[in-house]
Amino acid sequence: MPEIKPEILIYTDGACRGNPGPGGWAAVLESGLHYKEIYGGDLNTTNNRMELVATIEALKSIKTPDSRIKLYTDSVYVKNGVTQWIKNWKKNGWKTAAKKPVKNMDLWLLLDEIQQRHDIEWFWIKGHAGHPGNEKADQLANRAIDELITG
């Protein structure tokens, strides 16, 4: 009988002060009794890049292949990009429907590669709506910016 892997819940968020400007990303990972928080940032970035980096770093931190993951993001850009738009971008040579190059292609390529290692259900949740996982990720992303700015 195949081993049933525990489900991992991931909450991601990205933040930016100015767009572009200093930005932070964060993720909260929960599975059974295990809980992990990760975060980081960049002095010159965009909100969308930080949302993508949060998702990528969360998935990179999972060492068990074929994990069952429920990933919650408040970014429509990330959710729709990975579940809908990426298929056509790949078919169209990484061009949008308007025939323009896909923005943040470096991160989309990385996310596409990493997400194929797992069984992921993607969820969009409204940001700043009191969801504990999302609120914690938001706090950590902003902490990352604070730490970057103050050194």
C-alpha positions, 0 to 999 in steps of 0.5 A: 500500500502506498505511503500517504504523505502528510498534507502541507499548508503554505501561506505566502505573501510579498510586500513592497514599499514603492513599486519598484522599491524595497520589498519583502517575501514570506511564507508560513508552512504547516504540516501536522505538528511542524511549523516553519516561517521563512522570509527575506527581501530585496532592496530594489524589486516589485510586489509581483516579484516578491509574491513569486519569490515567496512561493518559490522559496516556500516550495524550495524549502520542502525536501520531500518530493511529491508532497501534497500541498495546499498553497494559499496566496493573496496574489491573483497574479501568482494564482492565475499565472501558475494555474492558467496563463503559464500554459499559453506563455510556454506555447507562445515562446514566453510571450503574452497574448499581446505578443509581449515578453512575459514579465518576471520570466526568470521567476516563472521558469523557476516556479514552473520547474519547482511546482512540478515536483509536488501535488499542489492545490492553489488557492487565492485568499483575500489579503488583509482579511484576518486569515491567520496564515496570510496575516502572519506571512504579511507581517513577516514580509514587512519585517523583511523590509524593515530589516533591509532598511534598518540593516 
